[in-house]
Structures are given as C-alpha cells and as structure tokens.
Amino acid sequence: MRTDRIFARLEQEPARPLTPPPEMSGTRRALFFTTLGLYAAIVAAVLTTSRLVRLDWQVMLFRPYKQWPELHAFLDYFVVLGQRGPTAVLVAAWLGWRSWRQRTLRPLLVLSASLLLLNVTVGAAKLGMGREGPHYANRIGANEMFLTGDIFPSGHTANAVVTWGILAYLATTPRARRRLSVVAAVFALGVGTTTVYIGTHWVSDVLLGWASGLLILLALPWFEPLIAHVEAYLLSHWYRFREGVAPLSARLRPPGARIQPAAARLGAGGAYPASRPEPALSEPALPAALSADPPARAGEPRTHHPAHARQHAARSERSPVTPAGSRRPYGERTVSRTAPMGPRK
C-alpha cells in the first residue's frame, strides 16, 4: 500500500468539488409520491384495526426475545445504531471532516436539514397519534391509538434510515453511492427488526418508520436551493469577519508608535548597523523629551536636574538590548554587584 495516497486524502482539496447536488428527477418524484401513498395506507390500516393490527398482536404474543434469548445481548448494543444522539454525533464528525477537506459547508448543512425535518415530521406524528407500545397495551386486538404513547412511527427506524442514508446521498461517485446505500439499508433494516425483537415497537411502527425516513431522503433535493443560500450567507459573513480582524502585531502595538521598514533597519549586506537611530517615542512622551536638557559630554559629570528626572520618568532606566549591543557608553554601564571586584585569590 502506498502511503502517499493515504496522506493525499488527509489534505485539503485545492478547490471545492464540482459535483452538482442531486435534482428532483422524475424517478425520484415518482418514488416520493409512492412512498407517501404507502405512508397513508399504513396509517389507515392501523386506524381501522385491519389485518396489520392483527399481525402486530401475533408477533407481540410470540415474544421473539424469549424464542432466541442468545441474541438479546448483541441486539441491545446494535439498536444503538438507531438512536439519534450517538449516530448524529458520529455522522456529524465524519461530515465535518469532509466539509473541511472539500472547503464547503454543504455536508453539514444537509445533515442539519434532514435531522430538522426528521424531528418535525416524526415528532408531530408521534404526538398526534399517541399510540401505546406493546409493553403498555391495554386490550388485546386493539390498535392502541390516541392514548398517551409516542411510538408510532418508530423513531429508531426513521433515524437509522435518515442518518445512514445521508452518507449515500452525499456520495460523490456512483460506486461510493452504491456501497453506502447497501450499508444504510442493512443498518435501517437491522435496527427496525431489532426493535420488534426486543418488544419496544409493533411491526406497523417499523413499517411507518421506514416510510418516514425514506420520504425525508427523497425530499432533500427540494431543499438544495435553500441549503446553497444558507451556505453562501454563512461563508460571506465568515470571510467578512476574517478581513475585519486586525493582525496580532497591530492590536498589541502602542498608540502613536512608528514601525520602521525592514530595509531601513538593515544595513549593507543585511547586517544591523553599529549605531541605530533612537526608537520613536509615543505622543505623551514627546513633550518631556523635548523639554529636557541636552546630555552631558563625555568626561563631564552629569548633574542632577529636574529635567533629567522628567526625562528618566518618561523613558525606562533599562537600556534595550539590540543585536548590536547596548547603546549606553561603556563608562556608564552598570557593573553587577555580584561580580568580584578584584582578582581571585
């Protein structure tokens, strides 16, 4: 295996992908309305207490979790693949990396839009029909509708269809789309049948959950223009924010200070000159420096004068260290008190 291909996949792409988002084709539109009709048929079959409700009760009284108890431990963990929290975090982490690598926010925005549609549609159906689960059934053979439950349709099943189906929807190549579609179908079918095995959902709950998730995936192309508009809005504000933030050196620079260009600071050959000009003083320090007496000549004692006090108050006693050494004359340099004053004995 060549490692250069692996490292190339970990780097950002030079430009955004040119693959256009899926459109609402005639086939997709036909599948959407067919699934919508199936959704309505399942709801009508449960409301009229038809044979579908009889099948619900037969499977519930069969108690699959008692027929194959050796599968219970594994399926308790497998059903987590349908829980919204863990799956949303896992898929969001993957799509976030893809967004960074492809320089686009579309994967995260598509996931957010699909989860929002899932919460609104499935949540409204659950609260509106109020069906009780198998463990809380009141009368054998009844549809248990419009009570205090919230299991119709199955949220685990619909979430598995949407969350894992998003990966296939966002695939950029036909080969990847086919493979991810198979993975999403396995997870969606497995999570749905697992909830029936454990006894937390009726068979009709799972059927309606599959239909609910498939409706959201099929309807996503209708929301692509809105997603593109939101992406353009967020990116424009992000670029404007980056351009409006001043560099760190400019934010830490004191007011009134002047910065000399690098060409003026460097001498011939790129070396610093032996004598460097005095650094520019800030505006509050200029009057004190102009009113001070000129410095004493070499060999003359420096007298104490209030002007000198003002000058030293405006400038630090410590001589700044430069690549050329200290600017203070050699005779005025202080000697460390810890250094020995005479030869060692």
C-alpha atoms as one frame of an Amber mdcrd trajectory, in Angstrom:
protein
   0.000   0.000   0.000   1.356   3.420  -0.968   1.318   5.902   1.881   1.360
   8.947  -0.402  -2.231   8.220  -1.450  -3.307   7.976   2.179  -1.688  11.304
   3.112  -3.132  12.928  -0.007  -6.631  12.036   1.207  -5.934  13.704   4.564
  -5.082  17.070   2.995  -7.474  19.775   1.874  -8.525  19.688  -1.725  -7.302
  22.651  -3.817 -10.865  23.663  -4.737 -14.448  22.813  -3.970 -15.883  19.748
  -5.745 -17.688  20.450  -8.986 -20.246  17.650  -8.479 -23.717  19.237  -8.620
 -26.253  18.277  -5.911 -28.953  15.732  -6.796 -32.006  17.100  -8.541 -35.648
  16.110  -8.177 -35.788  13.837 -11.205 -38.890  12.104 -12.491 -37.873   8.785
 -10.910 -37.241  10.360  -7.532 -40.521  12.229  -7.708 -42.394   9.014  -8.510
 -40.710   7.206  -5.604 -41.579  10.053  -3.264 -45.301  10.011  -4.050 -45.385
   6.189  -3.991 -43.805   6.194  -0.521 -46.208   8.906   0.574 -49.138   6.719
  -0.528 -47.670   3.771   1.371 -47.342   6.004   4.453 -51.009   6.940   4.262
 -52.042   3.290   3.698 -50.175   2.125   6.836 -51.799   4.824   8.966 -55.244
   3.962   7.580 -54.683   0.233   8.215 -53.844   0.865  11.864 -56.730   3.298
  12.381 -59.261   0.792  11.009 -57.808  -2.104  13.070 -57.180  -4.187   9.981
 -55.095  -7.328   9.494 -51.965  -5.293  10.056 -53.005  -4.737  13.675 -53.707
  -8.459  13.991 -50.158  -9.136  12.767 -48.860  -6.707  15.394 -50.522  -8.692
  18.150 -49.425 -12.061  16.806 -45.765 -11.046  16.740 -46.065  -9.401  20.156
 -47.610 -12.540  21.764 -44.963 -14.689  20.069 -42.334 -12.823  22.142 -39.249
 -13.174  19.909 -36.892 -12.129  22.728 -37.872 -15.338  24.549 -37.527 -17.560
  21.476 -33.885 -16.609  20.795 -32.508 -15.277  24.089 -28.879 -15.727  22.961
 -29.293 -12.790  20.561 -30.546 -10.381  23.190 -27.139  -9.213  24.463 -25.848
  -8.365  20.981 -29.042  -6.692  19.779 -29.169  -4.448  22.848 -25.980  -2.797
  21.551 -26.901  -2.999  17.872 -30.089  -0.990  18.386 -27.931   1.976  19.464
 -27.206   2.493  15.749 -30.721   3.904  15.558 -30.515   6.299  18.495 -30.399
   9.907  17.369 -27.718  11.198  19.727 -24.843   8.729  19.134 -25.469   8.353
  15.402 -25.822  12.106  14.822 -22.518  12.808  16.613 -20.699  10.078  14.679
 -22.007  11.102  11.263 -21.547  14.822  12.020 -17.868  14.218  12.861 -17.332
  12.449   9.541 -19.204  15.084   7.535 -17.389  17.871   9.385 -14.066  16.455
   8.236 -15.424  16.239   4.703 -16.580  19.856   4.875 -13.102  20.978   5.930
 -11.378  18.884   3.253 -13.689  19.916   0.412 -13.916  23.581   1.522 -17.716
  23.566   1.658 -20.415  23.583   4.335 -22.914  21.584   2.287 -22.432  18.159
   4.023 -23.106  19.612   7.487 -25.995  21.737   6.250 -27.641  18.755   4.533
 -27.336  16.716   7.736 -28.815  19.558   9.777 -31.730  19.983   7.369 -32.504
  16.254   7.349 -32.442  15.982  11.151 -34.667  19.052  11.432 -37.182  17.513
   9.029 -36.984  14.234  10.933 -37.701  15.863  14.289 -40.614  17.887  12.938
 -42.387  15.221  10.883 -41.810  12.145  13.041 -42.290  14.065  16.284 -45.584
  15.549  15.117 -46.855  12.120  14.017 -45.888  10.540  17.336 -47.644  13.187
  19.414 -50.649  13.395  17.099 -51.498   9.673  17.025 -50.406   8.831  20.599
 -50.157   5.053  20.171 -49.157   2.843  23.087 -46.298   0.339  22.783 -46.521
  -3.441  23.150 -45.390  -3.374  26.786 -48.144  -0.864  27.681 -51.053  -2.341
  25.659 -54.437  -2.227  27.362 -56.695  -4.560  25.334 -55.755  -7.471  23.096
 -56.578  -6.824  19.459 -56.949  -3.018  19.847 -54.928  -0.547  17.817 -53.994
   1.428  20.994 -54.328   4.745  19.171 -54.870   8.259  20.604 -53.743   7.385
  24.116 -50.614   8.524  25.930 -47.937   6.726  23.879 -45.445   8.099  21.358
 -44.127   5.138  19.364 -45.962   5.424  16.040 -43.901   5.685  13.814 -40.686
   4.159  15.161 -38.152   6.915  15.808 -35.195   4.493  15.919 -36.084   3.129
  12.486 -36.671   6.526  10.847 -33.470   7.896  12.344 -31.442   4.926  11.057
 -32.828   5.458   7.546 -32.054   9.194   7.530 -28.718   9.277   9.349 -27.045
   6.464   7.434 -28.838   7.304   4.197 -27.307  10.802   4.253 -23.898   9.239
   3.620 -25.164   7.674   0.393 -26.976  10.865  -0.578 -23.764  12.921  -0.241
 -21.539  10.422  -2.069 -19.626  11.985  -4.968 -19.139   8.873  -7.120 -21.648
   6.221  -8.275 -19.518   3.449  -6.806 -19.428   5.038  -3.361 -23.151   5.763
  -3.560 -23.965   2.104  -4.244 -21.790   0.849  -1.402 -23.114   3.353   1.104
 -26.684   2.614   0.046 -26.146  -1.050   0.911 -24.665  -0.105   4.308 -27.561
   2.261   5.061 -30.129  -0.386   4.063 -28.518  -3.006   6.320 -28.493  -0.656
   9.311 -32.050   0.558   8.704 -33.500  -2.950   8.276 -31.487  -4.303  11.183
 -32.496  -1.557  13.621 -36.176  -1.870  12.671 -36.348  -5.631  13.134 -34.340
  -5.373  16.363 -36.965  -3.089  17.937 -39.623  -5.689  17.073 -37.462  -8.469
  18.564 -36.940  -6.575  21.821 -40.650  -5.773  22.004 -40.488  -1.984  22.090
 -42.375  -1.482  18.781 -45.163  -3.032  16.768 -44.493  -4.249  13.236 -46.607
  -1.378  11.877 -44.458   1.112  13.820 -41.365  -0.114  11.997 -43.077  -0.053
   8.590 -44.142   3.550   9.120 -40.643   4.439  10.377 -39.057   3.125   7.181
 -41.534   5.129   5.114 -40.931   8.298   7.164 -37.159   8.176   6.769 -37.363
   7.389   3.063 -39.696  10.349   2.481 -37.126  12.714   4.027 -34.274  11.369
   1.888 -36.341  11.601  -1.280 -37.458  15.175  -0.497 -33.965  16.583   0.144
 -33.392  17.843  -3.457 -36.275  20.283  -2.946 -34.276  21.904  -0.132 -30.967
  22.144  -2.022 -31.545  25.783  -3.192 -32.230  26.850   0.399 -29.128  24.983
   1.607 -26.993  26.722  -1.041 -28.393  30.112   0.002 -27.609  29.456   3.682
 -24.091  28.290   2.799 -23.392  31.431   0.772 -24.717  33.598   3.603 -22.546
  31.911   6.254 -19.398  31.934   4.105 -19.788  35.613   3.215 -20.065  36.564
   6.897 -17.083  34.346   7.761 -14.868  35.974   5.115 -16.006  39.416   6.239
 -15.140  38.538   9.825 -11.672  37.323   8.822 -10.964  40.516   6.874 -12.175
  42.725   9.729  -9.898  41.207  12.392  -6.600  43.131  12.692  -3.309  41.199
  12.922  -1.961  40.440  16.385   1.048  42.768  15.968  -1.242  45.679  15.107
  -3.504  45.014  18.085  -0.536  44.868  20.525   1.211  47.984  19.110   1.028
  51.036  21.439  -0.790  54.090  20.090   1.428  56.616  18.255   4.336  54.212
  17.736   6.032  54.137  14.338   7.400  51.000  12.750  10.462  51.308  10.533
  10.552  49.104   7.437  12.947  46.200   7.381  15.024  47.790   4.577  15.709
  50.865   6.742  16.612  48.795   9.777  19.104  46.632   7.918  22.453  47.955
   6.697  24.614  46.813   3.789  24.753  43.077   3.427  21.673  42.587   5.582
  23.513  43.255   8.902  22.381  45.648  11.560  24.443  48.909  11.653  26.622
  49.699  14.619  24.670  52.814  15.558  20.868  52.522  15.337  18.518  55.505
  15.464  16.618  56.199  18.607  13.213  54.468  18.730  10.197  56.671  18.108
   8.517  57.882  21.261   4.817  57.886  21.858   2.908  61.164  21.806   2.676
  61.606  25.632   6.485  61.235  25.939   7.408  63.775  23.227   6.940  66.993
  25.323   9.048  65.607  28.171  11.839  64.605  25.803  11.875  67.990  24.035
  11.958  69.972  27.290  14.919  68.028  28.709  18.457  69.500  28.709  20.970
  68.057  26.245  23.051  65.190  27.630  26.483  65.950  29.103  29.575  65.436
  27.020  31.983  62.603  27.585  34.150  63.232  30.652  31.841  65.834  32.218
  29.902  64.864  35.328  26.160  64.586  34.805  24.409  66.970  37.172  21.109
  66.207  38.745  18.426  68.394  37.236  14.631  68.159  37.311  14.714  67.928
  33.533  16.744  64.757  33.820  14.210  63.389  36.267  11.389  64.085  33.836
  13.333  62.506  31.028  14.092  59.389  33.079  10.486  59.228  34.195   9.375
  59.184  30.601  11.904  56.566  29.471  12.854  53.350  31.136  16.128  53.069
  33.094  16.819  49.776  31.455  18.718  50.048  28.186  17.032  47.984  25.482
  19.045  45.073  24.236  19.688  45.055  20.499  21.698  42.805  18.187  24.468
  45.458  18.147  24.676  45.589  21.967  23.765  48.311  24.429  23.584  51.934
  23.254  24.802  53.299  26.621  28.519  54.373  26.660  30.913  51.908  28.126
  31.780  54.122  31.087  28.140  54.445  32.133  27.328  50.742  32.077  26.496
  49.393  35.471  28.549  46.582  36.956  26.791  43.668  38.545  27.090  43.731
  42.323  27.530  40.019  42.420  30.660  40.096  40.194  34.047  40.052  42.077
  35.839  43.443  42.173  39.368  42.063  42.193  41.352  39.078  41.103  40.538
  35.755  42.666  42.913  34.548  45.334
